[in-house]
Amino acid sequence: MLKKIRRQMRKAWWLIKYFGFNALLDLFTHEPHEPIIIKCINNKVNATPYLLRLLLHAIDLGHVRGIHCSDGEFIVINAHGNEVRIKYDNGYYVINGYRFKMIRRPFIDSFLSEDYHDVNMRNKIIIDVGAYIGDSAIYFALKGARRVIAIEPHPGAYTEMLDNIKLNNLEGVIVPVNAGLASRPGKICIENIGVETTSGAYHGSGDCPNTVPAVTLSELISRFSINVNDAVLKMDCEGCEFDIILNDYEHVRLFRELIFEYHSYVVNKPVDDILRVLDRDYKCKVRGDKNGGIMHCIRK
């Protein structure tokens, strides 16, 4: 309890430091998505309490080097020293000029932590497994990807992704697929959870009341005529990476480059299981611990 109180006090201090005492009052006197105006030195920025809380959370995680304001936007210096421009505008959250119906926790991973920073995406095809509401797919488009095959099993997240693709006129770049990646054809069970919490849920193969099709790497390569030597396989599927790497390695190994989050704690399997397999063909860099993290692998 004491640790939690200290953390909240630290966040309050950061808020006052960057935006003044009135911003702290706004946080507690307005609804989460109610428009507020933040006074930032000689600038005014349209925001919401929800956006402020996300920024404070990113600061607390160490993914923000600094924040200032210019031209009516928050200018956030992210973990890699890059500028990320953020504001709330006429009911939409705007990140680097791209509009979102809503930004959620994974926005921090894509744009502030920049988990995929080390991958050269320019003119590449990205298979984005676990695309959620399209935040990672739009990040890949921003970084110059030629095409993004965005795989998302959860119907609510998928619908929101469709809205975000349309909002940014990216229909010609991002190809949405409402399915779950698996090592064999079949069905993926969808837990009865909301969009906000699905980013932490593992949707595994099975037969249950709520399902979507399971799609395999072989199907995706064939359906979208993917040149695997010019493609990147990205996975953030809360545990499906173990199924794919351990049970469909013959197709995984076709890709020159992989980047994925591993979730050992979700499937209760040691990360060494997939490292031993990948070591046959890839040189991998791991950021994380035995429970979870990010692995970036390039074929030897």
For each residue, the residues with C-beta under 8 A, 3 or more apart:
1: 4 5
2: 5 6
3: 6 7
4: 1 7 8
5: 1 2 8 9
6: 2 3 9 10
7: 3 4 10 11 60
8: 4 5 11 12
9: 5 6 12 13
10: 6 7 13 14 60
11: 7 8 14 15 56 57 59 60
12: 8 9 15 16 24
13: 9 10 16 17
14: 10 11 17 18 56 59 60
15: 11 12 18 19 23 24 27 52 56
16: 12 13 19 20 21 23 24
17: 13 14
18: 14 15 23 40 67
19: 15 16 22 23 38 39 40 52
20: 16 23 24 39
21: 16 24 25
22: 19 25 26 39
23: 15 16 18 19 20 26 27 38 39 52
24: 12 15 16 20 21 27 28
25: 21 22 28 29
26: 22 23 29 30 36 38 49 52
27: 15 23 24 30 49 52 53
28: 24 25 49
29: 25 26
30: 26 27 34 36 48 49
31: 34 49
32: 48 49 50 53
33: 48 49 50
34: 30 31 48 49
35: 46 47 48 88
36: 26 30 46 47 48 49
37: 44 45 46 47
38: 19 23 26 44 45 46 47 52 69 74
39: 19 20 22 23 43 44
40: 18 19 43 44 45 68 69 74
41: 68 69
42:
43: 39 40 69 70 71 72
44: 37 38 39 40 72
45: 37 38 40 69 72 73 74 87
46: 35 36 37 38 72 87 88 89
47: 35 36 37 38 51 52 74 87 88
48: 30 32 33 34 35 36 51 52 88
49: 26 27 28 30 31 32 33 34 36 52 53
50: 32 33 53 54
51: 47 48 54 55 86 88 93 103
52: 15 19 23 26 27 38 47 48 49 55 56
53: 27 32 49 50 56 57
54: 50 51 57 58 103 105 107 108
55: 51 52 58 59 64 67 74 76 86
56: 11 14 15 52 53 59 60
57: 11 53 54 60 61 105 108
58: 54 55 61 63 64 76 108 112 113
59: 11 14 55 56 62 63 64 67
60: 7 10 11 14 56 57
61: 57 58 108 113
62: 59 79
63: 58 59 78 79 108 112 113
64: 55 58 59 67 76 77 78 79 112
65: 77 78 79 81
66: 76 77
67: 18 55 59 64 74 75 76 77
68: 40 41 74 75
69: 38 40 41 43 45 72 73 74 75
70: 43 73 75
71: 43
72: 43 44 45 46 69 87
73: 45 69 70 85 86 87 94
74: 38 40 45 47 55 67 68 69 85 86 87
75: 67 68 69 70 83 84 85
76: 55 58 64 66 67 83 84 85 86 112
77: 64 65 66 67 81 82 83 84
78: 63 64 65 81 82 83 84 111 112 113 114
79: 62 63 64 65 112 113 114
80: 114 117
81: 65 77 78
82: 77 78 114
83: 75 76 77 78
84: 75 76 77 78 95 96 111 112
85: 73 74 75 76 94 95 96 97
86: 51 55 73 74 76 93 94 95
87: 45 46 47 72 73 74 93 94
88: 35 46 47 48 51 92 93 94
89: 46 92 93 94 99
90:
91:
92: 88 89 99 100 101 167
93: 51 86 87 88 89 99 100 101 102 103
94: 73 85 86 87 88 89 97 98 99 100
95: 84 85 86 98 100 103 107 111
96: 84 85 111 142
97: 85 94
98: 94 95 138 142 167 168
99: 89 92 93 94 164 167 168
100: 92 93 94 95 103 107 133 134 135 138 164 167
101: 92 93 133 160 163 164 167
102: 93 133 160
103: 51 54 93 95 100 107 135
104: 107 132 133 135 195 196 199
105: 54 57 108 109 199
106: 109 110 132 133 135 136 199 236
107: 54 95 100 103 104 110 111 112 135
108: 54 57 58 61 63 105 111 112 113
109: 105 106 112 113 115 136 236
110: 106 107 113 114 115 116 135 136 139
111: 78 84 95 96 107 108 114 135 139
112: 58 63 64 76 78 79 84 107 108 109
113: 58 61 63 78 79 108 109 110
114: 78 79 80 82 110 111 117
115: 109 110 259 261 294
116: 110 119 121 136 139 140 143 234 259
117: 80 114
118: 259 285 296
119: 116 232 234 257 259 296
120: 124
121: 116 124 126 140 143 144 145 232
122: 143 144 145
123: 144 145 146 230
124: 120 121 145 146 230 231 232
125: 145 146 147 148 149 224 226 227 230 231 232
126: 121 137 140 145 147 148 149 231 232 234
127: 149 151 217 220 226 231 232 233 234
128: 131 136 137 140 148 149 150 151 234
129: 151 181 233 234 235 236 237 240 260
130: 136 151 152 235 236 237 238 240
131: 128 134 136 137 148 150 151 152 161 176
132: 104 106 135 136 152 154 157 161 198 199 236
133: 100 101 102 104 106 157 160 161 164 195
134: 100 131 137 138 150 160 161 164 165 174 176
135: 100 103 104 106 107 110 111 132 138 139 164
136: 106 109 110 116 128 130 131 132 139 140 234 236
137: 126 128 131 134 140 141 148 150 161 165 170 174
138: 98 100 134 135 141 142 164 165 168 170 174
139: 110 111 116 135 136 142 143
140: 116 121 126 128 136 137 143 145 148 234
141: 137 138 144 145 148 168 170 173 174
142: 96 98 138 139
143: 116 121 122 139 140
144: 121 122 123 141
145: 121 122 123 124 125 126 140 141 148 173
146: 123 124 125 173
147: 125 126 173 174 175 224
148: 125 126 128 131 137 140 141 145 173 174 175
149: 125 126 127 128 175 177 220 224 226
150: 128 131 134 137 161 174 175 176 177
151: 127 128 129 130 131 177 179 180 181 215 220
152: 130 131 132 157 158 161 176 177 178
153: 158 178 179 180 188 190 203 212
154: 132 157 158 190 193 195 198 201 203
155: 158 159 178 190 212
156: 159 160 194 195 198
157: 132 133 152 154 160 161 195 198 199
158: 152 153 154 155 161 162 176 178
159: 155 156 162 163
160: 101 102 133 134 156 157 163 164 195
161: 131 132 133 134 137 150 152 157 158 164 165 176
162: 158 159 165 166 176
163: 101 159 160 166 167
164: 99 100 101 133 134 135 138 160 161 167 168
165: 134 137 138 161 162 168 170 171 174 176
166: 162 163 169 171
167: 92 98 99 100 101 163 164
168: 98 99 138 141 164 165
169: 166 172
170: 137 138 141 165 173 174
171: 165 166 174
172: 169
173: 141 145 146 147 148 170
174: 134 137 138 141 147 148 150 165 170 171
175: 147 148 149 150 224
176: 131 134 150 152 158 161 162 165
177: 149 150 151 152 215 220
178: 152 153 155 158 212 213
179: 151 153 188 212 213 214 215
180: 151 153 188 203 205 212 213 214 215 237 240
181: 129 151 214 215 216 217 220 235 237 240 244
182: 185 186 188 205 214 215 216 240 243 244
183: 216 243 244 246 247 248
184: 205 214 216 247 248
185: 182 213 214 215 216 219
186: 182 205 214
187: 205 206 207 211 212 213 214
188: 153 179 180 182 203 204 205 206 211 212 213 214
189: 203 204 205 206 207 208 210 211
190: 153 154 155 203 208 210 211 212
191: 198 201 203 210
192: 210
193: 154 197 198 201
194: 156 197 198
195: 104 133 154 156 157 160 198
196: 104 199
197: 193 194 200 201
198: 132 154 156 157 191 193 194 195 201
199: 104 105 106 132 157 196 238
200: 197 238
201: 154 191 193 197 198 238
202: 237 238 239 240 263 266 267
203: 153 154 180 188 189 190 191 237 238 240
204: 188 189 239 240 243
205: 180 182 184 186 187 188 189 214 243
206: 187 188 189 211
207: 187 189 211
208: 189 190 211
209:
210: 189 190 191 192
211: 187 188 189 190 206 207 208
212: 153 155 178 179 180 187 188 190
213: 178 179 180 185 187 188
214: 179 180 181 182 184 185 186 187 188 205
215: 151 177 179 180 181 182 185 219 220
216: 181 182 183 184 185 219 220 248 251
217: 127 181 220 221 233 244 248 251 252 254
218: 221 222 248 251
219: 185 215 216 222 223
220: 127 149 151 177 181 215 216 217 223 224 226
221: 217 218 224 226 228 251 254
222: 218 219 225
223: 219 220
224: 125 147 149 175 220 221
225: 222
226: 125 127 149 220 221 231
227: 125 230 231
228: 221 231 254 255 256
229: 256
230: 123 124 125 227 256
231: 124 125 126 127 226 227 228 255 256
232: 119 121 124 125 126 127 255 256 257 258 259
233: 127 129 217 252 255 257 258 259 260
234: 116 119 126 127 128 129 136 140 258 259 260
235: 129 130 181 240 241 244 258 259 260 261
236: 106 109 129 130 132 136 260 261
237: 129 130 180 181 202 203 240 241
238: 130 199 200 201 202 203 263 266
239: 202 204 242 243 263 266 267
240: 129 130 180 181 182 202 203 204 235 237 243 244
241: 235 237 244 245 260 261 262 263 274
242: 239 245 246 262 267 269 273 274
243: 182 183 204 205 239 240 246 247 248
244: 181 182 183 217 235 240 241 247 248 252
245: 241 242 248 249 252 274 277 278
246: 183 242 243 249 273 274 277
247: 183 184 243 244
248: 183 184 216 217 218 243 244 245 251 252
249: 245 246 252 253 277
250: 253 254
251: 216 217 218 221 248 254
252: 217 233 244 245 248 249 255 258
253: 249 250 280 281 299
254: 217 221 228 250 251
255: 228 231 232 233 252 258 299
256: 228 229 230 231 232 298 299
257: 119 232 233 296 297 298 299
258: 232 233 234 235 252 255 278 282 295 296 297
259: 115 116 118 119 232 233 234 235 294 295 296 297
260: 129 233 234 235 236 241 294 295
261: 115 235 236 241 292 293 294 295
262: 241 242 271 274 288 292 293 294 295
263: 202 238 239 241 266 267 292
264: 267 268 269 270 271 290 291 292
265: 268 291 292
266: 202 238 239 263 292
267: 202 239 242 263 264
268: 264 265
269: 242 264 273
270: 264 273 290
271: 262 264 274 275 286 290 293
272: 275 276
273: 242 246 269 270 276 277
274: 241 242 245 246 262 271 277 278 295
275: 271 272 278 279 284 286
276: 272 273 279
277: 245 246 249 273 274 280
278: 245 258 274 275 281 282 284 295 297
279: 275 276 282 284
280: 253 277
281: 253 278 299 300
282: 258 278 279 297 298 299 300
283: 297 298 300
284: 275 278 279 295 296 297
285: 118 295 296 297
286: 271 275 293 294 295
287: 293 294 295 296
288: 262 291 292 293 294 295
289: 292 293
290: 264 270 271
291: 264 265 288
292: 261 262 263 264 265 266 288 289
293: 261 262 271 286 287 288 289
294: 115 259 260 261 262 286 287 288
295: 258 259 260 261 262 274 278 284 285 286 287 288
296: 118 119 257 258 259 284 285 287
297: 257 258 259 278 282 283 284 285
298: 256 257 282 283
299: 253 255 256 257 281 282
300: 281 282 283
